[in-house]
């Protein structure tokens, strides 16, 4: 966690295209995702190049990974994982981040 700048996403990265992006990481056992007011403010202030990746841990240890655009944070807060994901599965999420700026 970054304590010097509250709300800053967990990952700051560049892909091979030199494209800068941020990723907030979340884990949930249900449908809802919890965000701090600072995290919401960050994504509302920086709607481009920001993403949220959520891992849903099910009862049989099934792990589903979803990626959402940061610009949709308010919809994500309201709908949780019922919101249609930008990408699903770890490989698909990685591929989308690699394609940015191409």
N, C-alpha and C positions, 0 to 999 in steps of 0.2 A: 504494500500500500504506500502511496505517496502522501506523506503528511505535510509537505511544504506547499503543495498546490492541490487543495481538496477538489475532488471530482475528476482529476486527470485519470484517463483510462489506464488499465493495467499494462497494456502493450503499446509501444510506439514503434512503428516500423517503416521500412522502405522495401519495395520489391525490386526486382531486377530492372524494371523500367524507370527506377528513380522516383517512384510514386510514394509519397508519404501517406500513412494512414494510422489510425488508432483503433484499438480493440479493447472493449470492456468485457471481462470474463465473468460469467455467472454460473452457478450450479443450483438446481432446484430439485426437490422430490415431488413437487406438485406442478400446477399449471402457472402459478404466479411467480413473478420475478420481483425482487426487492431492490430498489434503487434509492440512494440518498438524494436529498435535495440538490447537493452539489453535483452529483452525477447527472441528474436530469438537466440542470442548468448548463453543464458542459455541452451536452448533446444538442440542446436547443440553441446554444450560442455557436456551436461548430457543427452544422448539419451535414457538411460535406466531408468525405474521406474518413468517416467514423463508423464503426461497426460494433455490434454487441453479439458475442457468441455465448450461447447458453447450452449447458449440458443438463439434460433431463435424466435423472436416475430413477429407474423404475423398480418395482418390487422384485423382479427376478434378475437384478443386476444388469438389465439392458440399459445401455447408455446411448441416448440419442442426442446429437449435436445439431444446433440450429444457429444460423447467422442472420442477423437483422441489420438493416441500415440504421445508424444513429439518428437520422432525421425522423424516424418513426417511433422515437422513444415514448411519446405520450400514448400512442396506440398500444405499444408493448406494455406499458404500465396498466392500461385499462383492460386489455384482452389477454395478457400473458402469452403463453405458448399457443393459444388458439389463433394468434395472428399468423398469417402466411409468411413463412421464412423466405429470405432472399436466397439462401442456400441451406441444404440439409446434408449432414454427414461431414466428417472431417475432411475427406478428400475434396468434396465439392466446395467447402469453405476455403480451403487452401488454394484451390484453383481460381476461385473468384478474386482472392487477394493478389494472386500472381498476375492476373489479367488486367488489373487496374492500370490505367494510363497507357495501355497498348493501343 
